[in-house]
Amino acid sequence: MDETLGTALHRWRDRLSPADVGLTSRPGRRAVGLRREELAELAGLSVDYVVRLEQGRATSPSAQVVASLTRALQLQPMERDHAYRLAGLLPPQEGTVSTYVPAGVQRMLARLGEFPVGVFSADWTLLSWTPAWSVLMGDPSARTHDERNLARAVFATGPSRLTSWPVLQDRDALKLALVADLRTALIDYPRDRGLTDLVEELRSTSTEFARLWDEGTVGPHVSARKTVVHPQVGEVICDCDVLTVPGCDIRLVVYTVAAGSADAEKLEFLRVTNGARADGPSPPGPGLFSTP
């Protein structure tokens, strides 16, 4: 009998333990691997849709849904491509921006729940985040794929924002770095239509982006001090660092506060009052995609 996407999803779900995704296994747990409810939460899909996929009653998931599931299930590249084929889709092609987050990075994020961490692709689209990121910056899950792009948010002429409330920072340095990154990405991923469209959009809608792009500006990402103006606790001063993963073209944006500081107390208060636990699941970005 040929394997279906549903049977493969079930098999991959069974091999993951709660600890692999940052969940605490409760005493008396009988389920082998992840429950459907847990996979649905991690993938940002409804439980009913995951059930229908596994039972073969939903047979045409979108590429965004498959990407969400493959990240939540921590699949290796060959397994990810197999999932796309089982869904009747072409796997991501070379020369296009990858949304693949290695399993090791996902396990690390699951254990960094107390830190606000966002994972971005090469075109600066937010892929996944820790619970503390949602608490500090606002929950990104309600935002569309386009709204989760940092470059679009920074250079937007309208009210578009990646965060739910103001973040005060040296925007000039950030803009230089983003333009430089997109220029490099366009060289590395010449076949990515989404990336090409993003650059063309920003050049036509933002005179500042167009000027920086035409000037061939270059600016590296450096550690920065940022102030998050949170509606519950007021200003939270954070250090922001951008980390890269060798062999994988993703960026980890990490926010930290000085231990024992008033900012640390504010962040802890937000974590407690908003229910963001260090052992909670790390929602992947495609949780942003709507369920078919």
Buried (B, 14 or more C-beta within 10 A) or exposed (E): EEEBBBBBBBEBBEEBEBEBBBBEEEEEEEEEBBBBEBBBBBBBBBBEBBBBBBEEEBEEBBBBBBBBBBBBBBBEEEEBBBBBEBBEBEBBEEEBBBBBBBBEBBBBBBBBBBBBBBBBBBBBBBBBBBBBBBBBBBBBBEBEBEBBBBBBBBBBEEEBBBBBEEBEBEEEBBBBBBBBBBBEBBEEBEEBEBBBEBBEBBBEBBEBBBEBBEEEBEBEBEEBEBBBEBEEBEEBBBBBBBEEBEEBBBBBBBBBBEEEEBBBEBBEBBBEEBEBBBBBBBBBBBBBBEBB
